[in-house]
Amino acid sequence: MRALLEFLFTRKHALVGFLLLKAVAVVVNGLVQGAAEVWGIGILALIVYAVIARFALSGRVISIWAITLLMLYEAAGALLLAWSSLTGAPAVALIGLVVAVYLIVGALVVFASRREG
């Protein structure tokens, strides 16, 4: 179990996991709302997040700060989703809670790695 956690929570894997979660969110929002604007904004946000994550992966301190804040912002959104669906859909609340915890721990790992090369 420890090896799995060490694998999941390296800078590279935390950033890739964040981008994968954001890609899933873009697809779900696009399919649920079905508007072209939702798809466009979601894809544009995913591209911007990917560029910032790429710079953070290479060790740029400003990008590490930015992606950490973005990950915490997305975690706050997942926590709000979990809280709002707690009574109506507990499975969705559990998924939101797991996503939020992953993003918070991932953001802390990325932020802690800012002094590495």
C-alpha positions as CSV (number, residue, x, y, z in Angstrom):
1,M,0.0,0.0,0.0
2,R,2.8,2.4,0.8
3,A,4.4,1.8,-2.6
4,L,1.2,2.6,-4.3
5,L,0.9,5.9,-2.3
6,E,4.5,6.8,-3.1
7,F,3.8,6.1,-6.8
8,L,0.6,8.1,-6.9
9,F,2.0,11.1,-5.0
10,T,5.1,12.1,-6.9
11,R,5.1,15.5,-8.6
12,K,4.6,14.0,-12.1
13,H,1.9,11.6,-11.1
14,A,0.0,14.1,-9.0
15,L,0.0,16.5,-12.0
16,V,-1.1,13.9,-14.4
17,G,-3.8,12.8,-12.1
18,F,-5.0,16.3,-11.7
19,L,-5.2,16.8,-15.5
20,L,-7.0,13.5,-15.9
21,L,-9.6,14.5,-13.3
22,K,-10.0,17.9,-15.0
23,A,-10.4,16.1,-18.4
24,V,-13.2,13.9,-16.9
25,A,-14.9,17.0,-15.5
26,V,-14.7,18.7,-18.9
27,V,-16.3,15.7,-20.6
28,V,-19.0,15.3,-17.9
29,N,-19.9,19.0,-17.9
30,G,-19.9,19.1,-21.7
31,L,-22.2,16.1,-22.0
32,V,-24.6,17.2,-19.2
33,Q,-25.0,20.8,-20.2
34,G,-24.5,20.2,-24.0
35,A,-23.7,23.8,-24.9
36,A,-20.8,24.7,-27.2
37,E,-19.6,27.3,-24.7
38,V,-19.2,24.8,-22.0
39,W,-17.1,22.5,-24.2
40,G,-15.0,25.5,-25.4
41,I,-14.4,26.9,-21.9
42,G,-13.6,23.5,-20.5
43,I,-11.2,22.6,-23.2
44,L,-9.5,26.0,-23.0
45,A,-9.1,25.6,-19.2
46,L,-7.7,22.1,-19.7
47,I,-5.1,23.4,-22.1
48,V,-4.1,26.2,-19.8
49,Y,-3.9,23.8,-16.9
50,A,-1.7,21.5,-19.0
51,V,0.7,24.3,-19.9
52,I,1.0,25.4,-16.3
53,A,1.5,21.7,-15.2
54,R,4.2,21.3,-17.8
55,F,6.1,24.2,-16.5
56,A,5.5,23.0,-12.9
57,L,6.9,19.6,-13.9
58,S,10.1,21.3,-15.1
59,G,10.5,23.0,-11.7
60,R,9.4,26.5,-12.4
61,V,8.5,27.9,-9.0
62,I,5.7,30.3,-10.1
63,S,4.0,27.5,-12.0
64,I,4.3,25.2,-9.0
65,W,2.6,27.9,-6.9
66,A,-0.1,28.4,-9.6
67,I,-0.9,24.7,-10.1
68,T,-1.0,24.2,-6.3
69,L,-3.6,26.9,-6.0
70,L,-5.5,25.5,-9.0
71,M,-5.5,22.1,-7.4
72,L,-6.7,23.4,-4.1
73,Y,-9.4,25.4,-5.9
74,E,-10.6,22.3,-7.7
75,A,-10.5,20.4,-4.4
76,A,-12.7,23.0,-2.8
77,G,-15.2,22.5,-5.7
78,A,-15.2,18.8,-5.1
79,L,-15.8,19.3,-1.4
80,L,-18.7,21.5,-2.2
81,L,-20.1,18.9,-4.6
82,A,-19.7,16.2,-1.9
83,W,-21.4,18.4,0.7
84,S,-24.3,19.4,-1.5
85,S,-25.0,15.8,-2.6
86,L,-24.5,14.2,0.8
87,T,-28.2,13.5,1.6
88,G,-29.5,13.0,-2.0
89,A,-26.7,10.9,-3.6
90,P,-24.2,9.5,-1.1
91,A,-22.2,7.7,-3.8
92,V,-21.6,11.0,-5.5
93,A,-20.6,12.6,-2.2
94,L,-18.1,9.8,-1.6
95,I,-16.6,10.2,-5.0
96,G,-16.4,14.0,-4.5
97,L,-14.7,13.4,-1.1
98,V,-12.1,11.0,-2.6
99,V,-11.3,13.4,-5.4
100,A,-11.0,16.3,-3.0
101,V,-8.6,14.4,-0.7
102,Y,-6.5,13.3,-3.7
103,L,-6.3,16.8,-5.0
104,I,-5.4,18.3,-1.6
105,V,-2.7,15.7,-1.0
106,G,-1.4,16.0,-4.6
107,A,-1.3,19.8,-4.2
108,L,0.7,19.5,-1.0
109,V,3.1,17.0,-2.7
110,V,3.6,19.4,-5.7
111,F,4.1,22.3,-3.4
112,A,6.6,20.4,-1.2
113,S,8.6,19.5,-4.3
114,R,9.2,23.2,-5.3
115,R,12.8,23.1,-4.1
116,E,13.6,20.0,-6.1
117,G,15.2,20.2,-9.6
